[in-house]
Amino acid sequence: MKQSVSLRDSAFRLRARAAAGLVTIFRPTVRFFLRHWIRHDELVRVRQQIRYLSYAELLRRNDLPSDLSLYELSIFSQNGEDGVLWEILSRLGIHAGFFVEIGASPNESNCLLLADLLGWHGVFLDASARETGELARKYAASPHIIVVNSFVTPDNLEGSLQSANVPLEFDVLSIDVDGNDYWLWRALKKYRPKVVVIEYNSALGPDPKLVQPYSATVQPSSSVNFGASVTAMEALGSLKGYRLVHVDTTGTNLFFVQDADSYALRPHNGRLIRHRVPNYYLYGLRHRGMLDPSFFLQNPERPSPSDR
């Protein structure tokens, strides 16, 4: 019996030494792999950028300069908003100004281009202490950027802007809060941005005016039951004196400008852009889950004249 135990112990020690030897041999390879491994989501983003450039070249060859899809390109934004925003501002003759972004990240946001490359003044607001903490550290030495950690609601929105000394007429408003976007824009009364970039839910389709009920809590970003349809957003914008000029090709964001400025930006394919479908990262991705039409308010109450 003792001999058998001894043999088993010897075999175990041999296997342990062999395993340790293999770890020693392959450790540099494993380290190199972990250090230089390109994640799948990064490859998806690279493919997205290539598709933006290819699409732009195709549109250029067909001489459709009025189509803002030609300008979709990401530097800091997620879905080509940087390029579209740059072109809209160029056509409006706005080269320096003030922005407000509700729902922001230090690495990927719609207004980072304005803050980091163009030197604009602006305010970032977000409910996440982690995101605003990183933004605050990033812009600690900048006198032009204000960072506010706050869960923005229709009731505190204008007070938050006033506390941050936002001018009543500023240049760019971006809203991306994964749900309450419609209600925040609806609550904006005294302030009139020249350009509005706002998230919507393309899975709801173009026709029904659907809006999620207001939520007093932060919502998970993975649910398909969120936000508002393009038709509901367009109706709200019209009542406020704005015209829809672009819907990005991923079906994520809407771009509005004031009616008086829209003559230089009217899309030649207005019907097409209203029929965008979820195509996140230009990779056919969409939110998970089943769409529940009963969750949404249909034809939400008409904003009063004071909402203009």
Secondary structure, DSSP 8 states (H G I E B T S, - for coil): -HHHHHHHHHHHHHHHHHHHHHHHHHHHHHHHHHHH---HHHHHHHHHHHHHHHHHHHHHHTT-TT-GGGG---SSSSSSHHHHHHHHHHHHT--S-EEEEES--SSS-TTHIIIIIS--EEEEEES-HHHHHHHHHHTTT-SSEEEEE----TTTHHHHHHHTT--SS-SEEEE--SS-HHHHHHH--S---SEEEEE--GGG-SSS-EE----SS---TTBSS-SB-HHHHHHHHHHHTEEEEEE-TTS-EEEEEEGGGGGGT--TTHHHHTT----BTTTTB--BS---GGGSEES-----GGG-
